[in-house]
């Protein structure tokens, strides 16, 4: 198991503020020098792991974000599944500001800003009737982030398929309402 995989595994059972290089190395049976040959710090290792998950989430959301598939529900399902699969890591990264993990914390804020911008861009291009797409994007993403943090932060073993599906459907209904589109057809709802 790589040190990054071991770090993610450790985050499933250990709060971020209790994760140390020493603890990770003891769990893996490697020396601290082995760790420091690969990473500058715990923050560096956590950030590299986080960046790989961001790439996974962007890849999952790309069909909708790029405009190749304008169905919202599969986009939400794919992005939320990627988050769920790495829930403890994502929760730890969101919590990173509490400790010494400033670079990781900064990259989390940058990721959320990038996500807001990407969604706002898609809203502007595909849903021109949506007023204030940047504000709508931020509101939808913030709601999704909060749900994912609290409901999916424990990882896939903590969430049933039924609860995951229910969450996706609730968020999908919220997105459809905010975008003024009908669920299923995703066509604009006629203005009164």
SVG drawing of the C-alpha trace seen along z (x, -y; Angstrom):
<svg xmlns="http://www.w3.org/2000/svg" viewBox="-49 -38 64 40">
<polyline fill="none" stroke="black" stroke-width="0.4" points="0.0,0.0 1.4,-3.4 1.8,-6.1 -1.0,-8.1 -3.4,-5.2 -2.3,-4.6 -3.0,-8.2 -6.4,-8.0 -7.1,-4.8 -5.8,-6.4 -8.3,-9.3 -11.2,-6.8 -10.5,-6.2 -8.5,-9.2 -9.5,-12.8 -7.3,-15.1 -5.9,-16.9 -4.6,-13.5 -2.9,-12.4 0.9,-12.8 3.8,-11.7 5.0,-9.4 1.6,-7.7 1.3,-7.2 4.9,-5.7 4.3,-3.4 1.1,-2.2 2.9,-1.4 6.1,-0.1 8.3,-2.6 10.8,-5.2 10.1,-8.9 13.0,-9.3 11.0,-7.2 8.1,-9.6 10.2,-12.7 11.8,-11.3 8.4,-11.4 6.8,-14.4 7.9,-17.7 5.3,-17.5 2.0,-15.9 0.3,-18.9 2.1,-18.1 1.0,-14.4 -2.6,-15.4 -2.6,-17.9 -1.3,-15.5 -4.0,-13.0 -6.7,-15.7 -5.6,-16.8 -6.0,-13.3 -9.6,-13.2 -10.3,-16.7 -9.2,-15.3 -11.5,-12.3 -14.4,-14.6 -13.8,-16.8 -13.6,-13.8 -16.8,-12.5 -18.6,-15.8 -17.0,-16.6 -19.8,-15.4 -22.1,-18.0 -19.5,-20.7 -18.3,-20.5 -21.8,-20.5 -21.4,-17.1 -24.4,-15.8 -26.8,-18.3 -28.5,-15.8 -28.0,-17.1 -28.9,-14.0 -26.0,-11.8 -23.6,-14.7 -24.7,-15.0 -24.7,-11.2 -21.1,-10.9 -19.6,-13.8 -21.4,-12.8 -20.2,-9.2 -16.6,-10.4 -16.9,-12.5 -18.5,-9.6 -15.7,-7.2 -13.2,-9.6 -15.5,-11.1 -13.1,-10.9 -10.4,-12.6 -12.7,-15.3 -14.0,-16.0 -10.4,-16.1 -9.4,-18.6 -12.4,-20.7 -11.4,-20.7 -7.7,-21.3 -7.8,-25.0 -8.1,-24.1 -4.5,-22.9 -1.2,-23.4 -2.4,-22.3 -2.6,-25.7 -1.7,-24.7 -4.3,-21.9 -6.9,-24.3 -6.1,-26.9 -6.4,-24.3 -9.8,-23.3 -11.0,-26.9 -9.5,-27.1 -11.3,-23.9 -14.6,-25.2 -14.1,-28.5 -13.1,-26.6 -16.2,-24.4 -18.5,-27.5 -16.9,-29.0 -17.3,-25.8 -21.0,-25.4 -21.7,-29.1 -20.1,-28.8 -22.4,-25.9 -25.4,-27.7 -24.7,-30.8 -24.2,-28.7 -27.0,-26.1 -29.6,-27.8 -29.6,-31.5 -32.9,-32.2 -31.2,-31.6 -30.8,-35.0 -27.4,-35.5 -25.7,-32.2 -22.7,-32.8 -24.9,-33.2 -27.1,-30.2 -23.9,-28.1 -22.5,-29.1 -25.7,-28.4 -26.2,-24.9 -22.6,-24.0 -22.6,-25.1 -25.7,-23.1 -24.2,-20.0 -20.9,-20.6 -22.7,-20.7 -24.7,-17.6 -21.6,-15.7 -19.6,-16.8 -22.1,-15.7 -23.8,-12.8 -20.9,-11.4 -17.9,-12.3 -17.8,-8.9 -17.2,-7.2 -19.1,-4.5 -19.4,-2.1 -21.5,-4.7 -24.1,-5.4 -26.6,-2.9 -27.4,-2.9 -30.9,-3.9 -29.7,-7.0 -27.2,-7.9 -30.0,-7.7 -32.4,-9.7 -29.7,-12.4 -29.1,-12.6 -32.8,-12.9 -33.3,-15.6 -30.3,-17.6 -31.5,-16.9 -34.9,-18.4 -33.2,-21.4 -31.1,-21.9 -34.1,-21.6 -36.0,-24.1 -33.1,-26.6 -32.6,-26.1 -36.3,-26.3 -36.3,-22.9 -38.6,-19.9 -37.2,-16.8 -36.6,-14.0 -37.0,-16.1 -34.8,-18.9 -36.6,-21.3 -37.3,-24.9 -40.5,-25.2 -42.8,-27.7 -42.7,-31.1 -46.1,-32.4"/>
</svg>
